[in-house]
Amino acid sequence: MPEETGMALRRLPWLNIVLLLLTVASTIAAGYLYGAMGLFGLTLPPWVSGLLFASTLLLILGAHELGHYFVARLNGVEASLPYFIPVPLGIGTLGAFIRMRSDIPNRRTLFDVGLAGPLAGLALAVPLFIAGLLLAPIYRHPLLYGDGLLMRGLILLVEHVRGLPPDHHLQLHPVSFAAYISLFITAVNLLPAGQLDGGHVAYAALGRRSFIFAVVIVLSLAIVGLVTRRWNLLLWAGLITLFGLRHPPTADDESSLDGVRWLLAAAACFILLMLFAVNPLPLAG
């Protein structure tokens, strides 16, 4: 093997590649299992359901992380390629993340990097969710896609466009299900707390005062979770606390956001309200 080829192979991000391949396998397996269980109500073979589910989910998650990556690099911040996290349960993955290998220079850069991921993911998730709804089978019994306002609104819109008969409803499709999961993950990421994307945006906007928002968010999740017995809310509160409620400072914490970024911060809050679902799981009515 020529020396140049050997050096090129050693420079490849092998850990990123291996984790991506494992996540491809685990998400295909998850989609296959859902298809074999009849979750999607389609005549598609389970392996086709698995491929559709995995490709949709990983495409959106990849766009989200690459949004962070490219904006970080454009601002001179050293960042790793995405690390995907495979798991043999649930949807087959715990998502993905990138590592910042250098300090964030100021709060404006932190804002841009933090918000770029959710916006990039949304740019794919919303049209793919609509595409899945247009392909979804129709049955008489209703299916509730959780209680996210945007998702419910899009379902009603597509039902009207498709002209469903009375008492008929759209069901799950591998593409719409994967996109729905991605939209919900985006909502959780936009919570203004700790190391979440919303936490980056909140710190960029408010500085150290954003810690108050993090505490309020965690307490609200815990209280609502206990009162309504939505144990997923307690899980998120615990994970946010585990990874830290205080956001680390940037190299220049004296900088502040301009008017355009304040408008984008308000848009991020609106997106969070439209996407967040206390009861996120699609359930047959």
C-alpha positions, 0 to 999 in steps of 0.5 A, spaced: 500 500 500 502 506 498 504 511 503 499 516 501 494 511 501 495 509 508 495 516 511 489 517 507 486 511 510 488 513 517 485 520 517 478 517 515 473 518 521 473 511 523 469 512 529 464 516 526 463 511 520 462 505 524 457 509 529 453 511 522 453 504 520 451 501 526 445 506 527 443 505 519 442 497 521 439 499 528 434 504 525 432 499 519 431 493 524 426 498 528 422 500 522 422 492 520 419 490 527 414 496 526 412 493 519 412 486 521 407 488 527 403 491 522 404 498 525 404 502 519 397 498 516 401 497 509 402 492 504 409 493 504 414 488 506 417 489 513 424 490 510 421 496 505 418 499 511 425 499 515 428 502 509 423 508 509 423 509 516 431 509 517 432 513 511 427 518 513 430 519 520 437 519 519 436 524 513 433 529 518 438 527 524 444 528 519 441 535 516 440 537 523 447 535 526 450 538 519 447 544 520 451 545 526 457 543 523 457 547 517 455 554 521 461 552 526 466 551 521 464 557 517 465 561 524 472 558 525 470 553 530 473 547 530 467 541 530 467 534 529 463 530 524 456 527 527 457 522 532 450 517 531 448 513 537 445 506 535 441 503 540 437 496 539 431 498 542 425 503 540 427 507 534 434 504 533 437 511 535 438 516 541 440 521 536 447 524 534 451 530 536 457 533 534 463 535 538 466 543 539 473 542 539 475 550 540 472 555 544 465 559 541 468 566 540 462 570 542 454 569 543 452 571 536 456 565 534 453 561 539 446 563 537 448 561 530 451 554 531 445 553 536 439 555 531 442 552 525 441 545 527 434 545 528 432 549 522 436 545 518 432 539 520 425 542 520 427 544 513 427 536 511 422 534 517 416 538 515 416 536 507 417 529 509 412 529 514 407 531 509 409 526 504 408 521 508 401 523 510 400 523 503 402 516 502 399 514 508 393 508 508 386 510 510 382 507 516 375 508 519 379 508 526 382 515 528 390 515 530 392 521 534 399 523 532 400 526 539 398 533 541 403 537 537 400 543 534 403 543 527 403 536 526 396 536 528 394 542 523 398 538 518 394 532 518 388 536 518 390 539 512 392 533 508 386 530 510 382 535 507 386 535 501 386 528 500 378 528 501 377 523 506 370 520 507 366 521 513 369 518 519 376 516 516 383 518 518 390 517 516 394 512 519 402 511 520 406 511 514 414 509 515 416 516 512 411 520 516 412 516 523 420 518 522 419 525 520 414 526 526 419 523 531 424 528 528 419 534 529 418 531 536 426 531 537 427 538 535 421 540 540 425 537 546 432 540 543 429 547 543 427 547 550 431 553 553 435 549 558 442 547 559 446 544 553 440 543 549 440 547 542 435 551 545 439 552 551 445 555 547 440 560 544 437 562 551 445 563 553 446 567 547 440 571 548 440 572 556 447 570 558 448 567 565 441 569 566 438 563 562 440 559 568 433 561 571 430 559 564 433 552 565 431 551 572 424 553 570 423 548 565 426 543 569 421 544 575 415 545 570 417 538 566 417 535 573 411 538 576 407 536 570 410 529 569 408 528 576 401 531 576 399 528 569 403 521 570 407 523 563 413 519 565 417 522 559 417 529 562 420 526 568 425 523 564 427 529 560 427 533 566 432 528 569 437 528 563 437 536 562 439 536 569 444 530 569 448 534 563 448 540 566 443 546 567 449 552 567 451 553 560 459 554 559 461 562 557 463 564 550 470 567 549 467 574 549 461 574 553 460 581 552 457 581 545 450 581 544 445 579 539 442 584 533 435 585 531 435 580 526 437 574 531 432 577 536 427 576 531 430 569 530 430 567 537 422 569 538 421 565 532 425 559 535 420 560 541 414 560 536 416 553 533 417 550 540 410 552 542 408 549 535 412 542 536 412 540 543 407 535 545 406 533 552 403 526 549 408 525 544 406 517 542 402 516 536 396 512 539 390 509 536 383 512 538 
